[in-house]
Amino acid sequence: MSKYVIRQVLILIPVLLGISLVLFTILAMAPGDPFEELATNPNVPPEVRANLRAKFGLDDPIAVRYLRWFVSMMKGDWGFSFVSRVDVDTLILQRLPTSLFILGSALVLGVIIALPIGTMSALRPYSLFDQIATTFAFIGFSLPTFFTGLVFILVFSIWLDWLPFIYRADISATGWRWYWEQLRQSIMPIAVLGLFQGATLTRFMRSAVLDVIRLDYVNTARAKGLSEKTTVVKHVVRNALIPVVTLLALQVPGIFGGAIITEQIFRVPGIGSLLINSILANDTPVVMAVTFVYSALVVLSNLVADILYGWLDPRISYR
Amino acid sequence: MDEKDLRNLIDDVKAGRLGRRAFVQTMIGLGLTAPLAGQMLASAGVAHAQAGKLAYKPTKRGGGGALRTLWWQGATLLNPHFAVGTKDQDGSRIFYEPLASWDPDGTLTAILAAEIPSVQNGGVSRDGRSVTWKLKKGVAWHDGKPFTADDCVFTWEFAADPATASVSIGTYKDIKVDKIDSHTIKVTFNKPTPFWADPFVGVRGMIIPKHLFEPFKGAKSREAPTNLKPVGTGPYKFVDFKPGDVVRGEINQNYHQPNRPFFDTIEMKGGGDAVSAARAVIQTGEFDYAWNMQVEDEILKRMEQGGKGKADIVAGGNIEHIQCNFTDPTKDVDGERSSIKTTHPVLSDPAVRQALNLLVDRASVQEQIYGRTGVATANFLNEPKRFASKATRYELNIDKANQILEQAGWKKGPDGIRAKDGKKLKFLYQTSINAPRQKTQAIVKQAAARAGIDLELKSVTASVYFSSDVANPDTYTKFYTDLQMYTTTMTQPDPELFMNQFTSWEVASKDNKWQGRNITRWRNEEYDKLYRAAESELDPVKRAALFIKMNEMVIQNVVVIPVVFRPRVAAVSNRMRVEQSGWDSDFWNLANWHREG
């Protein structure tokens, strides 16, 4: 097992290296530079831009720039944003808590929805409850988050005027009012992401429970005279959770991806909106850092899924 | 319109026969900027109108609660001399102030200056080589240190140092700033400069505190902690800043203007898109003010019905226009197309350009596409007789266009396209991808077809089109097509920079990496001569007359075809009292913003 983990971690290094190389090359080849707005402003002489480009090393060949980025990255220096001239790690750390709060809550919401509904559906397959749950699950994961987000805004902010649709990281209120405001502004982004996750997970949960419920040991448990509740909770759900937990780990990067758009719609100042803004501004160091974090996350969650699976189900062994 | 006409108009303003605002609008119609118009009036001794039309009602400082503003692109830094876009200038302007700002009419309004310098009060030297500013006394930085002439001198040193890599270096590099006494500075120019009100004025004029930035001049400028925690003299003090997300400030109890500001806190939230920003102000009222509403007028109007806010529109100097290429975009000479060694086989014929000018249906473009956010302008120049009347109408005249082309020998072929000597009237017409622009292209194409001109439409992603990527053939400065359309900004206070885009030494070419400002590649000796004369002409009226003459040449030769003016549009809550200026930051008059009712 530990050998397997070590091997996987070692494989990570060339994978991340490759990802960073491809990313950097694509970004370097893309048109535009961070000082574009200066180019169309006649008040700013072209020398100013040329000077800035030279100062930030944008005129060097791609290979040189990549090497420079790589070396400083190895030293733990993520560089600084060309646009705000702030260190990239500061920018990311500033926005990480907001992203984690929204994403974590969305994941929890998704699980809270998926576990009971998925299990109930599987216990009574093709019942009315199952039909309704399945329909909603299909709608839920077919609708992209940017669409549900806009519908939510239209209904709850504009028609009903219940909730604000602009998320503010620092609310000026204090005490219980702060919690109230925080709740009001977080409901929509969390619900949009959470419902999407919940819909997908419900389907996973349902099929996992269906697989388990037919097995002999479940019949044995029932034959022993265990109550239905104990059978389901202790024997069925526990075993059905094994594949679901690993799937959950695999889904984490997906949630981050979905969050990019949701953050943009609700103006949540998280990592996703940082990424979008930096892409629009051609702010290479920030784009590199954020996408690097994302790709590391993908690779890592795959690893976590592997390890979790092996740990939860000892029949599977890695060599 | 020559110098004499201008002087007559100024006399009319003096005698009260012509409104100040009407005069300024007229000058803008002639291709001048409002600040230049204001300067003409000032030099003629026309009294300054009371600065700003915004009457400030509150009788005490503070008590206004929170002011919430929305910028759909968040400020990314708060040092005005590093500001990449207007969003950064606006974010900085909450805390920092210049010596003077431009009001909507282009009148200089003193902020940190005790008075506006003029020839009459001895502030502006007669030879145009220097200007002396008297600073307001008793102004303190947010940290309590006094604001003095040293700060102005330092701001100049900071911005002019190439190692600082400031974006305002163009304003400061060729001047010298001396401290006369603790509250007087003298700005010396290296040549006679008719337009002296650029350094320390407006968005590039914000003054930074010497005591906090001194150790960070030059190469270390990025490390200054004050870059992210501004300490200025403005109406609000810094509280918090998250790049790209939010800027927060609180009331400055020691602000140098009495009873101001009104609000206790200010928030400038960034991110999202223009339409939802308009919604948050006009429909739901979550926010009080939103910047730069690049939203179709139809949508704005729908939101305004029964809404909590409205669109606030103010004239600026942005003009959507079509450029004609005077060089051949198809021929490759020494590794570049559109080289000035070639001439355009068809567009070099003035008749063709004149016909094109008659085929642009500006009225429809305004009516069907831009609404209030794009006002049809047939010309930078209007006929002198007509231009006193504001109700100038522009028609497309297909018959006349046909007639002109027919006379010039362009005959219709069997395919309905006119041709002469085997050359067809077929043009490639490019612009950036942007819904209103594609609709405009379609309107022009339709009319052109009826005159036997075939337009092939091309649209390029904005990030490519407006980039200065030397390797990309689709940038607007390369201009590898026959016609192209975009908005040229005339927001700078002085037209000199604006007008250099038609001088022969500014031609964009491979040699200057296509950074030259003359994109049409039109060259004219007389224009060059006029421009040189304007550069050193010290009498503002004579200078304005020169600029107007230059403009006339550009329009008469149909070098460009203006389509619509693009005013500045903001969304403002119905209860808010604000004042925008097309010539300065959105926050130029922030100290006077207040809420009523």
Contacts between the chains, C-beta under 8 A, distances in Angstrom:
chain1	res1	chain2	res2	distance
A	31	B	461	8.0
A	31	B	463	6.0
A	31	B	464	4.5
A	31	B	467	4.8
A	31	B	469	4.8
A	31	B	472	5.6
A	32	B	463	4.8
A	32	B	464	7.2
A	32	B	467	4.2
A	32	B	469	6.8
A	33	B	467	7.1
A	33	B	468	7.6
A	33	B	469	7.9
A	34	B	84	7.1
A	35	B	84	6.4
A	36	B	463	7.4
A	36	B	466	6.3
A	36	B	467	5.8
A	36	B	468	7.6
A	37	B	84	5.5
A	37	B	85	4.5
A	38	B	84	6.5
A	38	B	167	6.1
A	39	B	466	6.9
A	39	B	467	7.3
A	39	B	468	4.8
A	40	B	466	5.7
A	40	B	489	6.9
A	41	B	489	7.0
A	42	B	489	7.3
A	42	B	492	6.2
A	42	B	497	4.7
A	42	B	498	6.4
A	42	B	500	7.9
A	42	B	501	7.5
A	42	B	517	6.5
A	43	B	170	6.4
A	43	B	171	7.4
A	43	B	204	6.9
A	43	B	492	4.8
A	43	B	497	6.5
A	44	B	167	5.7
A	44	B	170	5.8
A	45	B	169	7.7
A	45	B	170	4.5
A	46	B	512	7.8
A	46	B	515	4.0
A	48	B	165	8.0
A	48	B	166	7.9
A	48	B	167	5.8
A	48	B	169	5.5
A	48	B	170	6.1
A	49	B	468	7.4
A	51	B	162	6.3
A	51	B	165	6.0
A	51	B	169	7.9
A	52	B	165	5.4
A	52	B	167	7.8
A	55	B	165	5.0
A	80	B	222	6.9
A	81	B	76	7.4
A	81	B	243	7.2
A	83	B	76	4.7
A	83	B	77	7.3
A	83	B	84	6.0
A	83	B	243	7.9
A	84	B	76	3.9
A	84	B	77	4.6
A	84	B	243	4.0
A	84	B	244	7.1
A	85	B	77	5.9
A	85	B	82	6.2
A	85	B	222	4.9
A	85	B	227	6.6
A	86	B	77	7.4
A	86	B	228	6.6
A	86	B	243	5.6
A	91	B	243	6.1
A	91	B	244	8.0
A	94	B	242	5.6
A	94	B	243	7.7
A	95	B	242	7.5
A	95	B	245	7.5
A	153	B	276	7.5
A	157	B	284	5.7
A	158	B	279	6.8
A	158	B	283	5.9
A	158	B	284	6.3
A	161	B	284	6.4
A	164	B	284	7.7
A	164	B	286	5.3
A	165	B	276	7.2
A	165	B	279	8.0
A	165	B	280	7.0
A	165	B	284	7.4
A	165	B	286	7.4
A	166	B	70	7.3
A	166	B	269	6.5
A	166	B	272	7.4
A	166	B	280	5.7
A	166	B	286	5.8
A	166	B	287	7.1
A	168	B	246	6.9
A	168	B	267	7.6
A	168	B	269	6.5
A	169	B	242	6.5
A	169	B	245	6.3
A	169	B	246	6.4
A	170	B	240	6.2
A	170	B	246	7.0
A	170	B	248	7.0
A	172	B	66	6.7
A	172	B	265	6.5
A	264	B	271	7.2
A	264	B	272	6.8
A	265	B	272	7.5
A	265	B	276	7.7
A	267	B	269	6.9
A	267	B	270	7.9
A	267	B	271	4.4
A	267	B	272	4.5
A	269	B	242	6.0
A	269	B	244	7.4
A	269	B	245	3.7
A	269	B	246	6.9
A	269	B	271	7.0
A	273	B	244	7.4
A	273	B	245	7.7
A	273	B	271	5.6
A	274	B	244	6.4
A	277	B	73	7.7
A	277	B	74	7.2
A	277	B	76	8.0
A	277	B	244	4.9
A	277	B	271	7.0
A	280	B	463	8.0
A	281	B	76	7.5
A	281	B	84	8.0
A	282	B	463	7.7
